[in-house]
Amino acid sequence: MSEEETTTELTLEMLVQKISEYLQAYHSGSVEMVSYSNGEMRVRFGGHCAGCPHMQATLSQGVARTVQHYFPEVTRVITVP
């Protein structure tokens, strides 16, 4: 992994942590970044977000939209169990 990729991954983790803090405060849920590689970020939902019927909307309208606003090089955000 290049130094630029490592910096991007660390900064992505910080952004996802901020999103998770919001989810914890307002929805008793959480999200964590599992990995980032080749433009694809994998996340895992926890708390009340795990299995929530609105999880896909939270992923696409909240997490992915926010991440891609700041990191356009992230082309795909997917959930993993």
TORKOL-4160 file (C-alpha; in steps of 0.2 Angstrom, whole numbers, padded with zeros to 4 digits, m for minus):
81
<pt num="1" X="0000" Y="0000" Z="0000"/>
<pt num="2" X="0007" Y="0017" Z="m0005"/>
<pt num="3" X="0009" Y="0031" Z="0008"/>
<pt num="4" X="m0005" Y="0041" Z="m0001"/>
<pt num="5" X="m0017" Y="0025" Z="0001"/>
<pt num="6" X="m0012" Y="0024" Z="0019"/>
<pt num="7" X="m0016" Y="0042" Z="0022"/>
<pt num="8" X="m0033" Y="0041" Z="0013"/>
<pt num="9" X="m0037" Y="0025" Z="0023"/>
<pt num="10" X="m0033" Y="0033" Z="0040"/>
<pt num="11" X="m0043" Y="0049" Z="0035"/>
<pt num="12" X="m0058" Y="0038" Z="0029"/>
<pt num="13" X="m0057" Y="0030" Z="0046"/>
<pt num="14" X="m0058" Y="0046" Z="0055"/>
<pt num="15" X="m0073" Y="0052" Z="0044"/>
<pt num="16" X="m0082" Y="0035" Z="0047"/>
<pt num="17" X="m0079" Y="0037" Z="0066"/>
<pt num="18" X="m0088" Y="0054" Z="0065"/>
<pt num="19" X="m0103" Y="0047" Z="0056"/>
<pt num="20" X="m0103" Y="0033" Z="0069"/>
<pt num="21" X="m0104" Y="0046" Z="0083"/>
<pt num="22" X="m0119" Y="0054" Z="0075"/>
<pt num="23" X="m0128" Y="0037" Z="0073"/>
<pt num="24" X="m0124" Y="0033" Z="0091"/>
<pt num="25" X="m0131" Y="0049" Z="0097"/>
<pt num="26" X="m0147" Y="0049" Z="0087"/>
<pt num="27" X="m0150" Y="0031" Z="0082"/>
<pt num="28" X="m0141" Y="0020" Z="0095"/>
<pt num="29" X="m0132" Y="0013" Z="0081"/>
<pt num="30" X="m0114" Y="0013" Z="0074"/>
<pt num="31" X="m0104" Y="0010" Z="0058"/>
<pt num="32" X="m0086" Y="0005" Z="0056"/>
<pt num="33" X="m0074" Y="0005" Z="0042"/>
<pt num="34" X="m0068" Y="m0013" Z="0039"/>
<pt num="35" X="m0057" Y="m0010" Z="0024"/>
<pt num="36" X="m0053" Y="0001" Z="0009"/>
<pt num="37" X="m0045" Y="m0005" Z="m0007"/>
<pt num="38" X="m0045" Y="0000" Z="m0025"/>
<pt num="39" X="m0059" Y="0013" Z="m0023"/>
<pt num="40" X="m0070" Y="0001" Z="m0013"/>
<pt num="41" X="m0074" Y="0004" Z="0006"/>
<pt num="42" X="m0082" Y="m0010" Z="0016"/>
<pt num="43" X="m0091" Y="m0005" Z="0032"/>
<pt num="44" X="m0100" Y="m0014" Z="0046"/>
<pt num="45" X="m0116" Y="m0008" Z="0055"/>
<pt num="46" X="m0118" Y="m0011" Z="0073"/>
<pt num="47" X="m0131" Y="m0007" Z="0087"/>
<pt num="48" X="m0148" Y="m0003" Z="0081"/>
<pt num="49" X="m0142" Y="0000" Z="0064"/>
<pt num="50" X="m0137" Y="m0018" Z="0061"/>
<pt num="51" X="m0152" Y="m0027" Z="0053"/>
<pt num="52" X="m0163" Y="m0011" Z="0053"/>
<pt num="53" X="m0175" Y="m0010" Z="0039"/>
<pt num="54" X="m0168" Y="0007" Z="0035"/>
<pt num="55" X="m0150" Y="0001" Z="0034"/>
<pt num="56" X="m0148" Y="0002" Z="0015"/>
<pt num="57" X="m0154" Y="0020" Z="0015"/>
<pt num="58" X="m0142" Y="0025" Z="0029"/>
<pt num="59" X="m0128" Y="0017" Z="0019"/>
<pt num="60" X="m0132" Y="0025" Z="0002"/>
<pt num="61" X="m0140" Y="0042" Z="0008"/>
<pt num="62" X="m0129" Y="0044" Z="0023"/>
<pt num="63" X="m0113" Y="0035" Z="0024"/>
<pt num="64" X="m0109" Y="0033" Z="0005"/>
<pt num="65" X="m0115" Y="0051" Z="0001"/>
<pt num="66" X="m0104" Y="0059" Z="0014"/>
<pt num="67" X="m0089" Y="0048" Z="0011"/>
<pt num="68" X="m0090" Y="0052" Z="m0008"/>
<pt num="69" X="m0092" Y="0070" Z="m0005"/>
<pt num="70" X="m0075" Y="0071" Z="0003"/>
<pt num="71" X="m0067" Y="0057" Z="m0006"/>
<pt num="72" X="m0073" Y="0056" Z="m0024"/>
<pt num="73" X="m0060" Y="0042" Z="m0027"/>
<pt num="74" X="m0071" Y="0030" Z="m0016"/>
<pt num="75" X="m0082" Y="0023" Z="m0030"/>
<pt num="76" X="m0091" Y="0010" Z="m0020"/>
<pt num="77" X="m0097" Y="0008" Z="m0002"/>
<pt num="78" X="m0103" Y="m0009" Z="0003"/>
<pt num="79" X="m0108" Y="m0017" Z="0020"/>
<pt num="80" X="m0101" Y="m0033" Z="0026"/>
<pt num="81" X="m0108" Y="m0044" Z="0040"/>
